[in-house]
Amino acid sequence: MARTVDETARIALACLDLTSLNDSDSEADIVRLAERAAAAPGRVAALCVWPRFVRVARSHAPTGVAVAAVANFPEGGNDIERALRDTGEIVQAGAQELDLVLPWRALTTGDDKGCAALLRAVRRASEGLRLKVILESGELATPALVVQASRIALAEGADFLKTSTGKTPRGATPEAARVMLQAIAADVRVAGRAGFKASGGVRSVADASVYIDLVERALGADALVPARFRIGASGLLADIEAVLAGRSNAPAAAGY
């Protein structure tokens, strides 16, 4: 569907997980993140933070903005106990969403069962939270591995497939996004409810428009809502604000 650049920016804003996952983050940084969300020209979907900052994020998040935290992050190892410790901290602190890194290295060495076991354990330990599984698609060498990771994550209860941690050289790409979205659309158990999150390198409304287009094509226009679509970013909000204030010459779409 053709849409104006303002319409694109508003979809991106509503589906934005405003993120701060720097090693040097402090409680003051998270308070500033929440204040940034409160000053935005509309409500963002969530604040995404380290587990240790969930409580401060909950205390300062604007009304209606969820708090998400990361587990098994960013390494994506196959230590189930470590992933469960992260998960327990996130659950106890009161987050509504959990972004979990799939053990992608285990997957690339053929350990499908180990990969699935970690996801299954975290899903059981985080009942009631929205679970976004990070595939680290930029580190998966072939589309077949992205498909495999997608299928395992969905089979083990993922509510969202997410591209990347943003901590590796290659973040979200349209190619990986298309494969992940096709996996969601092809799975009759989840096609009407599972969502997609682009993360890693989405810095402008033009970047976001690529993924908005892909989601609409694969899952339908009804999926362009926070329950089905997210963008994880820290810098995107500035470009959204520039577009909505008429200070940007960004195109309405990236032509994908």
N, C-alpha and C positions, 0 to 999 in steps of 0.2 A: 504494500500500500504506500502511496505517496503521502508524505507528511512534511509539515514545515519544520524548520530547524528548532523552533520553540517547542513544538510537540515532541520532537526527539529528545530535547533537553529535559523536558518534564518527565518523560518515561524514565530516562537515565537517573534523574534525581529521585524519583519514587522508588526505584529499584537499587539504589546505591547502598552498599555496605561500606560506610565510612571507616577507614581502617588505620590503625596505628600498631605496627608490630616491629618497631625498632628495638634493637638490643638495649639501647640506652633509655627506653621509655621510663617515665616516673609517673606517680599519681597525678602530678600537676599537668603532665602531658595529656593524660586521659581526661582530666577536667576540661582542658582546652579543646580536646576533640569533641566533647559533649557540647561545649559552648559553640563550637563551629557548626555543629548540627543544628543547634537551636537558632542560629542566625541565618540558616539557609532559607532560600525563597520557597520553601515547601518542606514536607517531611521526608527524611531519608528512611530507608528500610531498617538499618541496624548500625550499631557501632561494633566493630570487630577488634578484639584486644587479646592480650595474653591472659591466661587463666588467673594470674595473681591480681589482675586489675578488674575482674568482673564486678566486684562489689562497688568499687568507686564508679565504674561505668553505670551500674544500675542506679546508683544514688543521684547521678547527674544527667542521665539520658533524658531527652525531652519526652513528654508523654506520647505514647504510641510507638516509640522507637525501640526495637528489640536490642538485646545485647548478645553478641556471639563471641565465642572464644575458641582458640585453636588447641588441638591435641595432636600428639605425635609430630609436632611441628618444630622446625621445618624439615627435619631429616627424613621422615617417613621410614623409620626403621621397622623391624618386625618384632620388637619387644612388647609383647602384649601387656605385661605388668606395667611398663612405663606408660603405655597408652591409657590403661585403666586408671593409673594415678592421676594423669591429666584430667581424664573424664570425671573422676570423683570430685576433684577440686572444682571443676566447672559446674557440675550439678549442685554441689553443696553451696556454691556462691550465688546460685540463682539465675544463671544464664538461661536464655530461651533457645539458643541455637549453638551448635557445635560444628566447627569446621575441622575435619579429621583428615590427616594425610594418609592415603593408602600406602602400604609398604611396596612401593613401586620397584625397588631394587629386587625384592623377593620375587615379584611377578616376572621380571626380566630374566631371572635365573630358573624359571619354571616352577616356582613354589606357589602354585595357585591355592593350595589348601591352606598354607600358612597365612597367605594374604587374606583369604576369606575368613579364617579363624579370628584374626585381629578385628576385622570389621564387625563380625558377628558379636564378639565380646563387648565391643564398645557400643554397638546398637542396643544390646540388652541392658547395659549399664546407664544408658542415656534415654531410657524410655520417656516419652513426652517431650523431648527436645527435637527441634528440627535438625536433622543430620545432613550436613553437606560434606561429601567425600571428595577430597582433592586428589586428582589422578596424577598430578605433575606431568601433564601431557607433553611438555617440551622435552622431557627426559626419556620418553617412550619412543623408541627408534622407528617404529612402523605404525601405520594406521591399524594394523591387526592387533597390536598391543593395546592401543587406545580402546578398540572395541572390546577386547578381553577385559581390560580394567573396568570399563563401563558396565559390562554385564555382571561382573562379580559384585561391584558396588551396589547395583540395583537389586541383585538377588539377595544381598545381605541387609537390605533395608534402607539404603540411602534415599533421602528425600530430594537431594540435589546432587548433580555431578558438577564439580568445579574443576576448572582447568589446572590452576597452578598455585603455588605458594607465593610467587613473586620474589623468591629468593634464589632462583636459578637463572642462568643466562637467557633462557627462552621461556617467555610466559605464554599468555593466551595467543592462539592463532586461529584464524577462520577455518583452516583445514581441520584442526583438532576439534573445534567447536562443532563443525558439521557432523563429524563422526559420532561425537557424544550425543548430539541431538537426535541423530538417526537411531542410535541405540535406545534412547528414551521412547521415541515414537514407535519403535518396533516391538517394545515389550508391553504386551497387552495388560500385564498386571499393574503397570505404573503410568501408562501413556497419558492418562487424563489427570495425573496429580504430580508426578515428579518434575523437578525443575532443573535449570541450568544456571551456572554462575561463571562468568568470565572474570579472570583475575590475572594480573601480571601484564603491565604495559598498556592498560586502557587509560589514557590520559586526557582525552578530548572527547567532545560530543561527536565529532566525526568518527573517532575510534569506536565509540559506543554504538553508533548507528549501524555499524557492520554486524554487531552481535544482535541488536534489536531486529534487524532484517532476517538474520538466520533463525532466530527463535520463532519469529512470526511464520516463516516459511515451513518450518518443521513441526511446530506445535500449535500454530494458529494465533490469531490476534488476542484471544482470551488469555494466552500465557504471558502477555506483557504486563504482568502485575507482580508485586513482591513475593507472592506465594509460589510463583513459578520461575521467576527470572531475577537474577541479581548481577551486579557488577561490583567487584571488590577493588577499591582504589582509595588512595589518599589525596591525589592531586586533581582528580576529575572534577570535584566540586567547584574549583575555581573557574574552570572553563564553562561549566553549566551556568554559573552565576554571570559570567561575561556574556554568554549567549542571551540569557533571559533579560539582561540589562541593556541589550542592544550594542554591546561593546565588541562583538566578535563578528568576523566574516566567515565563520565556519559554514560549510555546506550542509544542506539538510540531510544528506546521506553520503556515504563514502563510495557509492557506486558499485557496491558488491552485488 
